[in-house]
Amino acid sequence: MTTITPKYLRESQIRCEPHGILPMGRTKFRQLIAAGDLPKPAMLLGKCNYWLEADVLEAIELLAASSTSARPENFAGLKHVGGPR
């Protein structure tokens, strides 16, 4: 019998530009989590936030399907808050 081990991702593996799965800044990433568009992280080892890769990829597919373009800057309802880019 084959056991599939889930893969966990750190925030930097998901959002860091330009090589993350979903390259965007921290503010937009946190807005997507707060809006429920991306899953909330799980705490592993009591101090580190991790996301289950399958959950992140599913959320990205849903975002892409609901948007006219899958580019992060075109996601509806997101506004940059903070300093200059």
C-alpha positions, -999 to +999 in steps of 0.1 A: +000+000+000+013+034-010+010+063+015+010+098+001+027+123+024+011+158+022+035+186+012+036+217+033+047+251+021+061+282+038+048+317+030+079+324+010+073+294-012+038+306-020+041+344-025+076+356-029+083+374-061+092+363-088+095+326-080+066+318-057+035+299-067+015+331-065+040+360-068+027+390-049+035+412-020+028+403+016-001+428+020-021+413-009-013+378+003-027+386+038-057+403+022-066+371+003-063+351+035-085+375+055-111+375+027-111+337+028-098+334-008-067+316+004-066+291+033-054+301+067-020+287+077-015+258+101+010+261+130+035+233+129+060+227+157+042+255+176+059+284+159+060+282+121+031+288+097+027+263+069+000+257+042-010+224+027+001+226-009-031+209-022-052+235-004-032+264-018-033+251-054-071+245-051-076+281-039-055+295-067-076+275-092-108+290-077-094+325-078-083+321-115-118+307-124-136+336-107-113+363-122-111+375-158-074+372-155-053+350-132-028+378-126-027+388-089-030+425-096-064+419-113-081+400-083-113+418-075-115+437-043-078+439-035-063+473-028-027+480-021-024+495+014+009+510+024+039+527+009+050+531-027+057+500-048 
